[in-house]
Amino acid sequence: MFSKILSFFSWMLGLWTNLSDKDKEKVVVMIVDSFGHIFKAFYRSSKKSED
């Protein structure tokens, strides 16, 4: 099981190293933007439950 997890992360690292800097920046921006939306939704729902 550990070898499968290690293999997956190795594959992800290989994929990441093959991306251009421009593509890496796009991926990071998409991830940050997605987490921003998730945290905003969580904050709004927690504020509604307090009211």
ChimeraX attribute file (.defattr): number of C-alpha atoms within 10 A of each C-alpha:
attribute: neighborCount
match mode: 1-to-1
recipient: residues
	/A:1	6
	/A:2	7
	/A:3	8
	/A:4	9
	/A:5	10
	/A:6	11
	/A:7	12
	/A:8	12
	/A:9	12
	/A:10	12
	/A:11	12
	/A:12	12
	/A:13	11
	/A:14	11
	/A:15	10
	/A:16	14
	/A:17	11
	/A:18	11
	/A:19	12
	/A:20	10
	/A:21	11
	/A:22	8
	/A:23	12
	/A:24	14
	/A:25	12
	/A:26	11
	/A:27	14
	/A:28	11
	/A:29	12
	/A:30	12
	/A:31	11
	/A:32	11
	/A:33	11
	/A:34	12
	/A:35	12
	/A:36	12
	/A:37	11
	/A:38	11
	/A:39	11
	/A:40	12
	/A:41	12
	/A:42	12
	/A:43	11
	/A:44	10
	/A:45	11
	/A:46	11
	/A:47	10
	/A:48	9
	/A:49	7
	/A:50	6
	/A:51	5
